[in-house]
Amino acid sequence: MAAPGKIEKNFFVDFMMGGVSAAVSKTAAAPIERVKLLI
């Protein structure tokens, strides 16, 4: 079993990576959504 500190660190890293990936995907999709609204 992993040490409690390691589990907390893994959770934090996973949480941050999820946030970064969400921000990148929204930023990449925004121009496409704008074009769809203009059409």
C-alpha positions, 0 to 999 in steps of 0.5 A: 500500500502506498504512503498517505503522502504519495496518494495525496500527491498523486491526487493533486497531480491528477487533479491539476492535469485534468484542469490543464487538459480541460482548459486546453480543450476549451481553448482549442474548441472555442474558435470552432464554436465561433465559426459554427455560430457565424454560419 
